[in-house]
Amino acid sequence: MLSVEALGVTFRRGGDTVRAVRGVSFDVGRGESFGIVGESGSGKSTVLRAICGLAPTTAGAIRLGGQVLETPRPADFYRRVQMVFQDPYASLHPRHTV
């Protein structure tokens, strides 16, 4: 199971601190598919980048199989967790109906 608990991600932009994600929590069971939906700029991609170790976390914990994930992620992490990026043209054929 993948568990995200009270995740926080902040960035420095110039002299300002930007809070990109605050207090995000969810669980994804083995074999489950999970989607994150929200408005543009709401932090969806940032949450996924933090899970993959590509964005710095400033609060909370990310666990896989009950173990806290450290940065950098272990090699087997990328065999167990996969991200689908937000490119609809790579995911869905524009001429096929759904």
C-alpha angles and dihedrals in degrees: 000000000000113000126188114190125190092328118195129185124181131176133197114234112181105311093334132092114225116203102211098172130017130182100345115167133172143136128225117196126218110284094011125127116222130191130195114211127186148120122298109281094019094122103259095134092040091057091052093045089052091051090052092047093249096115125046117250118218099181141017133025137273116207132186116191089350094303122113111243115236127205121279094041118239116258094249091056092080091053091053102041126043131186125212109208125221099259106121092186091058092047103038129034107236094219097050121086121229 
